[in-house]
């Protein structure tokens, strides 16, 4: 059995349309860190994107976010660090936290 290019193109377009219609966007998730947590997300040396809540007690970081560590005492210095990583030697609380 053979199929013409025209029939193949029409079938492929129909499949693509049906597939696109059934895709649902994934809900974005995030991690939350208290100001007392000694994690990269709350450290002044961490260069990742983060959001501060209104009372400046909680930091929220989107899943999958990493940031450059700017702590010269850290083994991750000038490397990507996850927000949940811990390095207490030279930790400095993020100046934006209350």
N, C-alpha and C positions, 0 to 999 in steps of 0.2 A: 504494500500500500504506500502510495506517495501522496505528498501534500504540496500544493503550490505555494509559492512565496506569498501570494496575496492572502491565501487562507491561513498560512502560518502567522503572518503579520496581524491579521484580524483576531486570531485566537490569542496571540501573545498580548495584544492590547486589552482584550477582555479580561484575561487573567490578571494583568497588572492593575486594571481598574478595580476588580474585585478584591485583590490583595490590599490595595491602598485603602479601600473603604473599611476593611476589617481591622486595620491597625489602630490601636488605642495608645495615646501617649502615656508614658510612664510618669508616675507621680515623683517629683523630685524629693529626695530625702536629705536630711541634714543631721549633723551631730552637734550636740550642745555641751558646752563645758562651763562649769562654775568658775568664778574668778579665783577661787581657792585651789583649783586644780593646777598642778605644776606640770602642764603639758605644753607642747609646742604652740597650740592654738592660743594659749594665754601668755606666751612669752614675747617680750619686746623684740627679741632677735628674729622671730619667725616672720617671713615675708609673704605668707599666703593670704588669700582673700578671706575675710571674716567679717561678720556683722556683730555689732554690740547692741544689746537690748536697751530699752529706755532708761532703766535704773543703773546701768553700767555694772551689772553683776554677772551677766551671762554672755558668752561668746558663742555664736552659731556659725558653723562651717559646712558648706555643701559637701555631700559625699563625693569622694574622688579628688578633692582639693589637696594640693601639695604646695609647699612654699620653700624658698631657699632659706637655709639656716645661716644667719649672719653672726653667730657666736663663735669667735675664734678659739674658744676652749672646747667646743663640741667636736666629736668625731664626724659629725655631719656638716661641718663648716663648708659653706659654698656648695652644698649639695641639697637635693630635694628631700624634704622631711614631711611626713604625714602629721596632721594636727594632733593625733593621739599619742605621738611618741613622747618619751620622757628622757630628759637629760638634766639632772639637778645641778650639776657642777656649772656654775655661772648663769643659772636661770635668773632672768630679770622679768618681773611682772610687767605685762603690757601697760604702758603709761595711760592708755585710754580707759582702763578699768578703774572703777570707783573704789 
